[in-house]
Amino acid sequence: MDLFYLPAVLLFIVFVIYPFLKGGFLSLTNWNGYSQSYRMVGLNNYLRLFTDKNMGTAILNTLIYAFGSTLLQNVIGLALALFLNSKFRGRSLLRTIIYLPVMIAPLIMGYVMYFFFSYNRGAINDIVVALGGEMVDWMASGPRAVIIMTVINALQFVGVSMVIYLAGLQNIPSMYYEAAKVDGIGTVSQFRYITFPLLMPAIQSSVVVNLVGGFKLFDIIMALTSGGPGYASHSLSTLIHRTYFGSENAGYASAIGLVSFLLILVISSLVTRYFTRKEVQM
């Protein structure tokens, strides 16, 4: 019976373990990504991380993308789930409409948003000019571009959080609410003392999924700014791409990749542990 696990184990070794170990090895070299020759440089690539200001910018942006998107997705997703959990005509259609952007490839969504935020003939600037205002180069400022892309990412994937919370809400036994009504407990108190505690497993799942997605944000950034202006809106994922293909420094790109992996692993583990402690046994 244990032999049935063998194909899955082999796939995991080939596509996860081996690339991870290979990346760790390459991070100790000066390989340029295509040459047959390279030499070992020890920890030089990792020491370079501490003096690379672009690395600091990418880490800060990645944290903003991850935590900003997660906050927006969960707040909006929970609000939508609470609304769509009630019975009214057309709620199934509304659920579908909200979830539809999730099915669009992030790169395509990025290009669609490009035509909204483009300086020349962008939809938003056309509206601003029509209202008597002046055109704005929305992506010319790094911090503003980071905020805009965080919001876009959150709104595209808010449907994921909505579905997770809907599943959590529908798993809460109705007898708790019936008992609360008998005791004269109001709607706000019901949410605070019944809904929110019993949603903790759903909150944990949604937050971790959103965090990992935010940490890996790549497509939207490449479509809208390619990390610009300069390096101002790079995430760790796009910085790896820029370092590997733009600077032809695969060794340093591998080091950044391992740091990105460790960052995601540590933060997601801490978040999972925190919510596990808060979880309520039903």
Buried (B, 14 or more C-beta within 10 A) or exposed (E): EEEEEEEEEEEEEEEEEEEEEEBBEBBBBBBBBEEEEBEEBEEBBBEBBEEBEBBEBBBEBBBBBBBBBBBBBBEBBBBBBBEBBEEEEEEEEBBEEBBEBBEEEBEEBBBBBBEBBBEEEBEBBBEBEEEEEEBBBBBEBBEBBBBBBBBBBBBBBBBBBBBBBBEBBEEBEEEBBEEBEEEEBEEEEBBEEBBBBBBBBBBBBBBBBBBBBBBBBBBBBBBBBBBBBEBBBBBBBBBBBBBBEEEBBBBBBBBBBBBBBEBBEEBBEEBBEEBEEEEEEE
